[in-house]
Amino acid sequence: MAVTTARYLVNLRQRWNAWFIRGVDHDTVLRQIAEDSGWSGRYAFLIVISAAISLLGLLMPSVAVLIGAMLLSPLMMPIIGLGFGIATVDTREIRRSATALVAGAAIAVTLAVLFVSLSPIQTITSEIAGRTRPTLFDLLVALLSAVAGAYALIRGRGGTVVGVAIAIALMPPLVVVGFGIATLNWTVFAGALLLFATNAITIALTAALVARVYGFGSHLSPQHTGWQLVLFVVAVGLLSVPLGSGLRQIAFESVARRQVRETINERFANPSRLSQLDIDYSTDPIRIRAVVLTPRLDPKADGILAADLRERLGRPIDVHVDQLRVAPDGSSVEAAQIAQASRAVGSSEAERQQHAVADLALIAGVGQSDVTVDAPHQTLAATAAPLPGLPLAGYRALEERAARVASRWTVTLAPPSDAPLPAVVIDEGVVDGVMLDTAAWATTRLNRAVLVDGGTLAQRRAVAAGITSRGGSAASGTAGGRLRLRWDAQTQAADGR
């Protein structure tokens, strides 16, 4: 039996050599890799250009710009060269490729740190955030990309490497590493560094295995092949631990958000509507804040929802739902919209204006005389009456509702001047975009600026830049304590509030 198996394996190896390996020009492939995998002036120039373009694409953010940076990035070849050096146990090639890779990575990170430190915009965009939480899927992408890249080089299909460069995206994670250093955000730094390490290690070792399969390193002993396999398995196994944990957390967050929405919607049936939902998974218990537009207030909702979600998610839960009564008479805003549409037909312009003013006054909780009308420009403006416990996001939702009801008019509904500013929420190093939108909206409606206090200087600047980029008015405030927003007393005095 053993003799038969041995003959079968020998026959299989001979067929593999005849069908696949015989057509490979090993010397030409190794020369090409040696030419492209080492340090050179062209390599350094492309590193600088691709790093700069990557940073712009991350800050804008723009996927098209990032794709351009991926195409220019020369990092793929040193990693492939490192893999072929491991496959052939060529210490000289390993040193050349490793030196070029480390030097290129250092240049990219240094440039990113320098540019971000000088940039007035240090907001964590969606493209930056997307490279701070690597998972097992990223490892699989790197593995498959390495197989494609090594195969393309061996078989002389250079066009395939272009697609591999886009798929693996080596330069953007390095730039995000520099962003994390410049902003002192170690969550961003660690996540992006893990993503780059995952890509580099997986590509190098997978390329080494593909090279061995295609006959590179045929002079090596079975012992060499054994330690190469062990190196691959151990490296992938070690990387799988944090990547698997990240994938489980992302999966939990996806399921949790869906279940939270379903639970709240079940508690507040039609015509109620969930207007806003914020979940902070980093706290213990998990912190859930929601805004519900409803014609009937439910004082027991928080306790019942917390118990239900604890049972569903198996985690401690802290729930608070801000309930906004959209129509005191019990009718829904949707009904008001239907009535608005029906009475608009056949009405005079004066009657339509009167109806719009009445609707805005009802939603804002003020008298019709408190609504400012600019008929030539078709605009309505009012300041909402204070509603205890209602956050700024709730007043913003009121404005959106009023705009839909008075669809022919441009509606501006300012919140009360003493409405509390939203809490600064940072989840996994990402500033909550809804919070930034709400704060920017409030500053424009009240014509006041906010100051960002606490945290680090980089964090204060990042939050202020995020508000400013959304059309608001904000600046970095004082240090000390947790990150928080406060109204600027100077603009308050200037406005007479």
C-alpha positions in Angstrom: 0.0 0.0 0.0 2.8 2.4 0.9 4.6 1.6 -2.3 1.5 2.2 -4.4 0.9 5.6 -2.7 4.5 6.7 -3.2 4.2 5.8 -6.9 1.0 7.7 -7.2 2.5 10.8 -5.7 5.6 10.6 -7.9 3.3 10.2 -11.0 1.2 13.2 -9.8 4.3 15.3 -9.4 5.6 14.4 -12.8 2.3 15.4 -14.4 2.3 18.7 -12.5 5.8 19.4 -13.7 4.9 18.6 -17.3 1.7 20.5 -17.4 2.4 23.6 -15.3 6.1 24.0 -14.2 7.7 23.2 -17.5 6.5 26.4 -19.2 7.7 28.7 -16.5 10.9 30.6 -17.1 12.2 30.7 -13.5 15.3 32.8 -14.3 13.3 35.5 -16.1 10.8 35.7 -13.3 13.5 36.0 -10.6 15.3 38.7 -12.6 12.1 40.7 -13.0 11.4 40.5 -9.3 15.0 41.5 -8.4 14.6 44.6 -10.6 11.3 45.8 -9.2 11.5 44.7 -5.5 14.5 46.7 -4.3 15.1 50.3 -3.4 15.5 52.9 -6.2 14.9 56.6 -6.9 11.8 55.7 -8.9 10.5 53.6 -6.0 11.0 56.5 -3.5 9.3 59.0 -5.9 6.2 56.7 -6.3 6.0 56.2 -2.5 5.9 60.0 -1.9 3.3 60.6 -4.7 1.0 57.7 -3.8 1.2 58.6 0.0 0.2 62.2 -0.8 -2.7 61.1 -3.0 -3.9 58.6 -0.5 -4.0 61.2 2.2 -6.1 63.5 0.0 -8.4 60.7 -0.9 -8.9 59.7 2.8 -9.5 63.3 4.0 -11.9 64.3 1.1 -13.0 61.4 1.2 -12.9 60.1 -2.4 -12.8 56.5 -3.5 -11.7 57.5 -7.0 -8.7 59.4 -5.6 -7.8 56.4 -3.4 -7.9 54.1 -6.4 -5.4 56.3 -8.2 -3.1 56.1 -5.2 -3.4 52.3 -5.1 -2.4 52.1 -8.7 0.7 54.2 -8.2 1.8 52.5 -5.0 5.0 50.4 -5.5 4.7 48.5 -2.3 3.4 45.3 -3.8 6.6 44.3 -5.5 8.9 44.4 -2.4 6.3 42.2 -0.6 6.2 39.8 -3.5 10.0 39.8 -3.6 10.1 39.0 0.1 7.9 36.0 -0.6 10.0 34.7 -3.4 13.1 35.2 -1.3 11.5 33.1 1.4 10.5 30.5 -1.2 14.1 30.2 -2.5 15.8 30.9 0.9 17.7 33.7 -0.9 18.9 35.8 2.1 20.1 38.6 -0.2 16.7 39.0 -1.9 15.0 38.9 1.5 17.2 41.7 2.8 16.7 43.8 -0.3 13.0 43.5 -0.3 12.6 43.9 3.4 14.7 47.0 3.3 12.7 48.6 0.5 9.4 47.7 2.2 10.4 49.1 5.6 11.9 52.3 4.1 8.9 52.9 1.9 6.5 52.3 4.8 8.6 54.7 7.0 8.5 57.4 4.3 4.7 57.1 3.8 4.0 57.2 7.6 6.3 60.2 8.1 4.8 62.1 5.3 1.3 61.4 6.6 2.2 62.6 10.1 3.7 65.8 8.7 0.8 66.6 6.4 -1.9 65.8 8.9 -0.1 67.9 11.6 -0.1 70.9 9.3 -3.7 70.3 8.0 -6.6 72.2 9.5 -8.8 69.3 8.8 -8.2 66.3 11.1 -11.6 64.7 11.0 -11.9 60.9 10.9 -13.8 60.3 7.6 -15.6 57.2 6.5 -12.6 56.1 4.4 -10.3 56.5 7.4 -12.6 54.7 9.7 -13.0 51.8 7.2 -9.3 51.0 7.6 -9.2 50.9 11.4 -11.2 47.7 12.0 -9.7 44.8 10.0 -11.3 41.4 10.1 -10.8 37.9 8.8 -12.2 39.1 5.5 -9.2 41.4 5.1 -6.9 38.4 5.6 -8.8 36.4 3.0 -8.6 39.3 0.5 -4.8 39.5 1.1 -4.4 35.7 0.6 -6.4 35.6 -2.6 -4.7 38.8 -3.9 -1.3 37.2 -3.2 -2.2 34.1 -5.2 -3.4 36.3 -8.1 -0.3 38.5 -8.0 2.2 35.7 -7.7 0.5 33.8 -10.5 0.4 36.9 -12.7 4.2 37.4 -12.3 5.0 33.8 -12.9 2.8 33.5 -16.0 3.7 36.9 -17.4 0.3 38.4 -17.0 1.3 41.8 -15.8 -2.1 43.4 -16.3 -3.5 41.2 -13.5 -1.2 43.0 -11.0 -3.2 46.2 -11.6 -6.3 44.6 -10.3 -4.4 43.1 -7.4 -3.0 46.5 -6.4 -6.6 47.9 -6.2 -7.9 45.0 -4.3 -5.2 44.9 -1.6 -4.9 48.7 -1.1 -1.5 48.7 0.7 -0.8 52.5 0.8 -4.0 53.8 2.5 -3.6 51.8 5.7 0.0 53.2 6.1 -1.3 56.7 5.7 -4.0 56.0 8.3 -1.2 54.9 10.6 0.4 58.3 10.2 -3.0 60.0 10.7 -3.4 58.1 14.0 0.1 59.2 15.2 -0.5 62.9 14.2 -3.8 63.0 16.0 -2.7 60.9 18.9 -5.5 58.5 18.2 -4.1 55.2 19.2 -7.2 53.3 18.2 -6.9 54.4 14.6 -3.1 53.8 14.7 -3.4 50.2 16.0 -6.3 49.3 13.7 -4.5 50.6 10.6 -1.2 49.0 11.6 -2.8 45.7 12.1 -4.5 45.9 8.6 -1.1 46.7 6.9 0.7 44.0 8.8 -2.1 41.5 7.8 -1.7 42.5 4.2 2.1 42.4 4.1 2.6 39.2 6.0 -0.2 37.3 4.3 0.9 38.4 0.8 4.6 37.5 1.4 4.0 34.1 2.8 1.2 33.2 0.3 3.5 34.3 -2.5 6.2 32.0 -1.1 3.9 29.0 -1.2 2.7 29.8 -4.7 6.3 30.1 -5.8 7.2 26.7 -4.3 4.2 25.2 -6.1 5.6 26.5 -9.4 9.0 25.0 -8.8 10.9 27.9 -7.3 13.3 26.6 -4.7 13.3 23.1 -6.1 16.8 22.7 -4.7 15.6 22.9 -1.2 15.3 19.9 1.1 12.0 18.7 2.6 13.0 20.3 5.9 13.1 23.7 4.2 9.6 23.1 2.8 8.4 22.0 6.3 9.5 25.2 8.1 8.1 27.3 5.3 4.7 25.7 5.8 5.0 26.0 9.6 5.9 29.7 9.2 2.8 30.3 7.0 0.4 28.4 9.4 1.7 30.1 12.5 1.6 33.6 11.0 -1.9 33.2 9.7 -3.0 31.6 13.0 -1.6 34.5 15.0 -3.2 37.1 12.7 -6.6 35.3 12.9 -7.0 35.9 16.6 -7.4 39.7 16.6 -9.0 39.6 13.1 -11.6 37.1 14.2 -12.4 39.1 17.3 -12.9 42.2 15.2 -15.2 40.3 12.8 -17.3 39.0 15.8 -17.7 42.5 17.2 -18.8 43.9 13.8 -21.3 41.1 13.4 -22.6 41.7 16.9 -23.0 45.4 16.3 -24.9 44.8 13.0 -27.3 42.4 14.7 -27.6 44.6 17.8 -28.5 47.7 15.7 -31.2 45.8 13.8 -32.7 44.3 17.0 -32.7 47.7 18.8 -34.6 49.2 15.9 -37.1 46.4 15.9 -37.6 46.5 19.6 -38.2 50.3 19.7 -40.5 50.1 16.7 -42.5 47.3 18.3 -42.9 49.4 21.5 -43.9 52.5 19.6 -46.3 51.3 16.9 -47.7 53.3 14.0 -48.0 56.3 13.6 -44.9 56.7 15.8 -41.5 56.9 14.0 -37.9 56.3 15.2 -36.2 59.6 14.2 -32.7 59.1 15.6 -30.7 56.2 17.1 -27.2 56.3 18.6 -25.5 53.2 20.1 -22.2 53.3 22.0 -20.9 49.8 22.1 -17.6 50.7 23.9 -19.4 51.4 27.2 -20.5 48.9 29.8 -23.5 48.7 29.9 -24.1 49.4 26.1 -25.5 53.0 25.9 -28.5 53.5 23.6 -30.1 56.9 22.9 -33.0 57.3 20.6 -35.5 60.0 19.6 -39.1 58.8 18.8 -41.8 61.0 17.2 -45.0 59.8 18.7 -48.6 61.1 19.4 -48.7 59.3 22.7 -46.0 59.4 25.4 -45.0 56.2 27.1 -43.4 56.9 30.6 -42.5 53.2 31.1 -40.7 52.7 27.7 -37.1 53.0 29.0 -37.4 50.3 31.6 -39.3 47.9 29.4 -37.0 48.4 26.4 -33.9 47.9 28.6 -35.2 44.6 29.9 -36.2 43.4 26.5 -32.9 44.3 24.9 -30.9 42.7 27.7 -32.7 39.4 27.0 -32.2 39.7 23.3 -28.6 40.8 23.2 -27.3 39.1 26.4 -25.5 42.3 27.4 -26.2 45.0 30.1 -28.1 47.8 28.4 -28.7 51.5 29.3 -31.6 52.8 27.2 -33.1 56.3 27.1 -35.7 57.3 24.5 -36.5 61.0 24.1 -40.2 60.9 23.1 -41.4 63.9 21.0 -45.2 64.4 20.9 -45.7 65.4 17.3 -49.4 66.3 17.6 -51.0 67.2 20.9 -54.5 66.4 19.7 -53.5 62.8 19.0 -53.5 63.0 15.2 -50.3 62.2 13.4 -48.2 64.6 11.4 -48.9 62.4 8.4 -52.6 63.3 8.8 -51.6 66.9 9.0 -49.7 66.5 5.7 -52.7 65.0 4.0 -54.9 67.8 5.2 -52.3 70.4 4.1 -52.2 68.8 0.6 -56.0 68.7 0.3 -56.6 72.3 1.4 -53.9 73.6 -0.9 -56.0 72.8 -3.9 -58.2 75.7 -4.8 -56.9 77.9 -2.0 -55.6 81.4 -2.5 -52.0 82.4 -1.9 -53.0 84.2 1.3 -54.9 81.1 2.6 -52.0 78.8 1.8 -49.6 81.2 3.7 -52.0 81.2 6.7 -52.2 77.4 6.7 -48.3 77.1 6.5 -47.9 79.6 9.4 -50.5 77.7 11.5 -48.8 74.4 10.8 -45.3 75.7 11.8 -46.7 77.3 14.9 -48.4 74.1 15.9 -45.2 72.0 15.4 -43.0 74.6 17.2 -45.4 75.0 20.1 -45.7 78.8 19.7 -48.3 81.3 18.7 -48.8 82.2 15.0 -47.7 85.7 15.8 -44.3 84.3 16.8 -43.7 83.0 13.2 -41.7 85.3 10.9 -43.0 85.3 7.3 -41.0 86.4 4.3 -43.6 86.0 1.6 -41.5 87.2 -1.4 -38.8 84.6 -0.6 -41.3 82.0 0.6 -39.6 81.5 4.0 -40.9 80.9 7.4 -38.9 81.2 10.7 -39.7 80.5 14.3 -38.0 79.6 17.6 -39.4 76.4 19.1 -40.9 76.4 22.6 -38.7 74.6 25.2 -39.7 71.0 25.7 -38.1 69.5 28.8 -35.7 66.6 28.1 -35.8 67.1 24.3 -32.2 67.2 22.8 -31.1 69.3 19.9 -31.6 66.4 17.6 -35.3 66.4 18.5 -35.7 70.1 17.6 -33.9 69.4 14.3 -36.4 66.6 13.7 -39.2 69.1 14.3 -37.8 71.4 11.7 -37.6 68.5 9.2 -41.2 67.7 9.9 -42.3 71.3 9.5 -40.5 71.5 6.2 -42.3 68.5 4.9 -45.7 69.9 6.0 -45.1 73.3 4.6 -43.5 71.9 1.5 -43.9 75.2 -0.5 -41.9 77.1 2.0 -38.3 77.2 3.2 -38.7 76.6 7.0 -36.1 77.6 9.6 -36.9 76.4 13.2 -34.4 77.5 15.8 -34.1 75.5 19.0 -34.4 77.3 22.4 -31.3 79.2 23.4 -30.9 77.0 26.5 -31.2 73.7 24.7 -28.3 71.4 25.8 -25.6 70.7 23.3 -25.1 67.0 22.2 -22.5 64.9 23.9 -19.3 64.2 22.0 -19.4 60.6 21.0 -16.3 58.8 19.7 -16.7 55.1 18.8 -13.5 53.2 18.0 -11.8 56.5 17.2 -14.6 57.7 14.9 -16.4 61.0 15.8 -20.1 60.5 15.6 -21.2 62.2 12.4 -24.8 62.7 13.6 -23.5 64.6 16.6 -21.4 66.8 14.3 -24.4 67.4 12.0 -26.6 68.4 14.9 -24.1 70.7 16.5 -23.5 72.4 13.1 -27.2 72.8 12.6 -27.7 74.4 16.0 -24.9 76.9 15.5 -26.4 78.1 12.2 -30.0 78.3 13.6 -28.9 80.3 16.7 -26.1 82.2 15.0 -23.7 81.2 17.8 -20.4 79.4 17.9 -19.5 76.4 20.0 -16.2 75.6 21.7 -14.8 72.1 22.0 -13.3 71.5 25.5 -11.4 68.6 27.0 -9.6 65.7 25.5 -6.4 66.3 23.5 -5.7 69.3 21.3 -5.9 67.1 18.2 -9.3 65.7 19.3 -10.6 69.2 20.0 -9.4 70.4 16.6 -10.9 67.4 14.9 -14.3 67.8 16.4 -14.3 71.6 15.7 -13.2 71.0 12.1 -16.0 68.4 11.7 -18.6 70.9 12.8 -17.1 73.7 10.6 -17.0 71.5 7.6 -20.7 70.9 8.0 -21.4 74.6 7.8 -21.4 75.3 11.5 -19.2 77.6 13.7 -16.8 76.0 16.1 -13.3 76.3 17.6 -11.0 74.5 20.0 -11.6 75.4 23.6 -9.9 74.7 26.9 -8.1 71.5 27.9 -9.1 69.2 30.8 -11.6 66.5 31.3 -13.7 64.6 28.7 -14.5 66.0 25.3 -17.6 68.3 25.5 -19.3 71.2 23.7 -20.2 74.5 25.1 -21.6 77.7 23.7 -19.1 80.5 23.1 -20.0 83.3 25.6 -18.7 86.0 23.2 -21.1 85.1 20.4 -23.9 84.7 23.0 -23.3 88.3 24.2 -23.0 89.6 20.7 -26.4 88.1 19.8 -28.0 89.5 23.0 -29.0 86.1 24.2 
